[in-house]
Structure formats: C-alpha cells, structure tokens
Amino acid sequence: MSKLLRNRYVLLERDGVINRRVRCGSVKVWEQFEFLPRALDGLRLLAENGCTTLIVSNQNGVGEGLVSSNELDVLTRRFLLEVALSGGIIQQVYYCLHAPSDRCNCRKPRSGLLQRAQTEHRFSFADAFLIDDALSGVRAAQDVGCPAILIRREAFLHDRREQEESPALACDLYEAAERILSVWVPKSRYVSVAAL
C-alpha cells in the first residue's frame, strides 16, 4: 500500500455510495445488502493509494425501530469483512442512529458526525473529501469546509463544468475515488486498481 496519502481522509455515506438503498428505507439483514457496481474497486483504489476511509452514515432505522442495534452491528461487521477481502480498508464506522424527529446534532445535514470523526482522527477537513449520494451530506461537508462529491447515477449526463457552488458529481464510488486521487496525486503516481 502506498504511504503517499496516509494523512488524507475520505468520508463516505454507506447507503447509496457503497451499497444499494432498499425501498423500505433500512437494510436489515445481510441478504438485503448489495454492493453497488465498482464500489469495492473504489474502496480498494483508495486503500492502495494510502487514503484513510471512514464511514459517516445516517442510519435512522434504529431510532425508528426498523432495525435493532444488534442487527446493524452484525451487518456492519459482515460488510467490513467483505470490503477487506476485496482489498479495501474502512478504518472506522460512525453512524447516526437517531430518528429525524430526534433533532440530534449528528444527523446530516448537521455536521456532528463529521466533527466527531475529525476530532477522533485529527485530520484537516480541508485535506479530506466526503462522498455522499444526498445533498444533506454535501451540506454537512460544506458547513465544516470539507470538499464533497455527490454520487448521481446519471452524472455522465451533466456538464462537468458545474458552477462553483454546485457539488462535484460522480457516477459511482470508483469515479469519485479517481477524482479525489487526481486532485491529490498526479495520475502517473497513483496505483490503479485495473492494473492490479
């Protein structure tokens, strides 16, 4: 693994970035957990280039009684194992378990979850990226000065010369990882998953 980016952090929403969202709103069991195309490759690309990857995810299904804390823990351990077996590394997982009605400080678009991760890992938001599939995550990142990339499946249809206030777009986690690495490292110097 490259040590070039060992102090660079990538913060990820889980649902909609790593795994497919489910219609009922909460993934309850492993059988419902479906990795999105190229998500595992994107995680491996970040790991191979020395990035530290953290999950910062709203998981309000617990607060709403749709899934238990134990079920979420079991699911999390399994998906982290699958990521590791594919060559990715997720250093730590931060979940907001509150229901939206709780009005907590950690549920995105509030920035409490991001700030907790930053406090515990001591990174600079200016030297990090957040990848999310919801504008609420982008707003949380903007509030703390963290660059963000918004996952939109139809991103290839958009003009990539967005206005400055608009978030950067990517079709999937792999494309987002490539965009991040292109900012941090000349392309000739970063490890390509396709070459491994």
C-alpha positions as a printed NumPy array, in Angstrom:
array([[  0.   ,   0.   ,   0.   ],
       [  1.213,   3.468,  -0.875],
       [  2.021,   5.756,   2.06 ],
       [  1.732,   8.835,  -0.143],
       [ -1.728,   9.781,   1.136],
       [ -1.605,   8.347,   4.65 ],
       [ -2.835,  11.626,   6.178],
       [ -5.679,  12.075,   3.671],
       [ -9.163,  11.081,   4.751],
       [-12.182,  10.092,   2.677],
       [-15.539,  10.142,   4.455],
       [-18.288,   8.016,   2.937],
       [-22.007,   7.651,   3.312],
       [-22.779,   3.922,   3.261],
       [-26.21 ,   3.549,   1.647],
       [-26.296,   4.808,  -1.922],
       [-22.49 ,   5.027,  -2.129],
       [-21.24 ,   1.578,  -1.095],
       [-24.451,  -0.436,  -1.161],
       [-27.776,  -0.105,  -2.933],
       [-30.53 ,   1.6  ,  -0.959],
       [-33.595,  -0.551,  -0.269],
       [-37.203,   0.52 ,  -0.752],
       [-38.161,   0.023,   2.892],
       [-35.515,   2.56 ,   3.922],
       [-33.204,   0.383,   6.021],
       [-31.057,  -2.614,   5.186],
       [-31.95 ,  -5.074,   7.947],
       [-30.128,  -8.303,   7.078],
       [-27.107,  -9.293,   5.029],
       [-29.297, -10.754,   2.287],
       [-30.544,  -7.218,   1.567],
       [-27.04 ,  -5.752,   1.383],
       [-25.995,  -5.357,  -2.248],
       [-22.705,  -3.687,  -3.147],
       [-23.11 ,  -1.116,  -5.88 ],
       [-21.163,  -1.641,  -9.124],
       [-17.482,  -0.712,  -8.761],
       [-17.896,   0.204,  -5.071],
       [-15.45 ,  -2.467,  -3.89 ],
       [-12.979,  -1.433,  -6.605],
       [-13.312,   2.187,  -5.487],
       [-12.593,   1.25 ,  -1.886],
       [ -9.591,  -0.795,  -2.971],
       [ -8.322,   2.105,  -5.105],
       [ -8.419,   4.407,  -2.073],
       [ -6.715,   1.811,   0.143],
       [ -3.977,   1.043,  -2.369],
       [ -3.145,   4.729,  -2.508],
       [ -2.907,   5.09 ,   1.265],
       [ -6.127,   7.005,   1.94 ],
       [ -7.843,   6.517,   5.294],
       [-11.51 ,   5.753,   4.745],
       [-14.247,   6.377,   7.319],
       [-17.99 ,   5.795,   7.138],
       [-20.222,   8.683,   8.299],
       [-23.76 ,   7.491,   7.75 ],
       [-27.312,   8.29 ,   8.8  ],
       [-28.857,   5.01 ,   9.985],
       [-32.161,   6.257,  11.363],
       [-33.748,   2.806,  11.015],
       [-32.501,   2.089,  14.54 ],
       [-34.15 ,   5.176,  16.006],
       [-37.343,   4.411,  14.112],
       [-37.429,   0.797,  15.324],
       [-37.   ,  -0.702,  11.841],
       [-33.723,  -2.427,  12.675],
       [-32.069,  -3.22 ,  16.007],
       [-28.62 ,  -2.037,  17.071],
       [-27.523,  -5.669,  17.17 ],
       [-28.732,  -6.306,  13.612],
       [-26.884,  -3.205,  12.429],
       [-23.702,  -4.342,  14.223],
       [-23.871,  -7.79 ,  12.593],
       [-24.464,  -6.238,   9.177],
       [-21.601,  -3.779,   9.663],
       [-19.114,  -6.48 ,  10.658],
       [-20.061,  -8.526,   7.591],
       [-19.766,  -5.678,   5.112],
       [-16.428,  -4.575,   6.593],
       [-15.171,  -8.142,   6.175],
       [-16.274,  -8.228,   2.538],
       [-14.563,  -4.884,   1.917],
       [-11.335,  -6.184,   3.494],
       [-11.467,  -9.411,   1.481],
       [-11.676,  -7.278,  -1.666],
       [ -8.601,  -5.25 ,  -0.721],
       [-10.325,  -2.204,   0.764],
       [ -9.873,  -0.814,   4.253],
       [-12.505,   1.051,   6.236],
       [-10.786,   2.382,   9.319],
       [-13.871,   3.204,  11.366],
       [-17.651,   3.496,  11.094],
       [-19.666,   6.391,  12.523],
       [-23.436,   6.053,  12.49 ],
       [-26.162,   8.461,  13.497],
       [-28.837,   6.157,  14.912],
       [-31.39 ,   8.859,  15.685],
       [-34.761,   9.265,  14.016],
       [-35.186,  12.551,  12.108],
       [-37.699,  13.668,  14.746],
       [-34.981,  13.499,  17.429],
       [-33.383,  16.679,  16.024],
       [-29.916,  15.481,  17.018],
       [-26.68 ,  17.222,  16.104],
       [-25.154,  14.203,  14.355],
       [-27.726,  13.529,  11.634],
       [-26.697,  15.   ,   8.303],
       [-27.251,  17.749,   7.144],
       [-25.934,  18.702,  10.583],
       [-22.199,  18.186,  10.879],
       [-21.868,  16.497,  14.289],
       [-20.982,  13.092,  12.861],
       [-18.252,  14.569,  10.668],
       [-16.903,  16.61 ,  13.56 ],
       [-16.746,  13.533,  15.791],
       [-14.723,  11.679,  13.151],
       [-12.427,  14.677,  12.731],
       [-11.882,  15.06 ,  16.476],
       [-11.031,  11.395,  16.974],
       [ -8.758,  11.097,  13.917],
       [ -7.292,  14.626,  13.972],
       [ -7.4  ,  15.312,  10.261],
       [ -7.991,  18.6  ,   8.497],
       [-11.332,  18.931,   6.729],
       [ -9.543,  20.919,   4.032],
       [ -7.398,  17.836,   3.348],
       [-10.343,  15.428,   3.266],
       [-13.262,  14.597,   0.966],
       [-16.805,  13.481,   1.645],
       [-18.631,  11.229,  -0.837],
       [-22.411,  11.095,  -0.438],
       [-25.462,  10.434,  -2.58 ],
       [-27.605,  13.045,  -0.809],
       [-27.412,  16.818,  -0.712],
       [-27.81 ,  16.632,   3.073],
       [-24.344,  15.079,   3.275],
       [-22.926,  17.702,   0.927],
       [-24.384,  20.446,   3.125],
       [-22.817,  18.902,   6.238],
       [-19.455,  18.838,   4.469],
       [-19.811,  22.435,   3.286],
       [-20.549,  23.556,   6.857],
       [-17.147,  22.308,   8.032],
       [-15.168,  23.264,   4.919],
       [-14.777,  19.739,   3.566],
       [-14.828,  19.227,  -0.228],
       [-17.625,  16.886,  -1.305],
       [-18.543,  14.709,  -4.258],
       [-22.185,  13.872,  -4.909],
       [-22.941,  10.439,  -6.348],
       [-25.548,  10.637,  -9.088],
       [-26.099,   7.619, -11.321],
       [-26.887,   9.955, -14.23 ],
       [-23.829,  12.145, -13.574],
       [-22.444,  11.357, -17.03 ],
       [-25.348,  13.38 , -18.478],
       [-24.357,  16.54 , -16.597],
       [-21.981,  19.209, -17.776],
       [-18.902,  18.634, -15.586],
       [-18.106,  22.364, -15.652],
       [-20.509,  22.949, -12.778],
       [-20.904,  26.319, -11.189],
       [-18.586,  26.782,  -8.244],
       [-21.355,  26.48 ,  -5.64 ],
       [-22.572,  23.166,  -7.098],
       [-21.101,  19.924,  -5.745],
       [-18.796,  17.855,  -7.897],
       [-20.595,  14.87 ,  -9.411],
       [-19.565,  11.259,  -9.993],
       [-21.463,   8.236, -11.319],
       [-20.184,   5.878,  -8.622],
       [-17.654,   5.424,  -5.842],
       [-14.898,   4.358,  -8.226],
       [-15.224,   7.519, -10.319],
       [-15.337,   9.615,  -7.143],
       [-12.146,   7.931,  -5.901],
       [-10.435,   8.675,  -9.212],
       [-11.483,  12.312,  -8.987],
       [-10.118,  12.591,  -5.447],
       [ -6.817,  10.994,  -6.377],
       [ -6.499,  13.268,  -9.405],
       [ -6.66 ,  16.228,  -7.02 ],
       [ -4.183,  14.779,  -4.509],
       [ -1.726,  12.912,  -6.733],
       [ -0.522,  13.154, -10.337],
       [ -2.198,  10.256, -12.198],
       [  1.157,   8.752, -13.146],
       [  1.956,   8.255,  -9.44 ],
       [ -1.174,   6.659,  -8.042],
       [ -1.9  ,   2.957,  -8.081],
       [ -4.625,   1.894, -10.475],
       [ -6.914,  -0.956,  -9.433],
       [ -7.259,  -2.008, -13.055],
       [ -3.511,  -2.632, -13.18 ],
       [ -3.511,  -4.963, -10.171]])
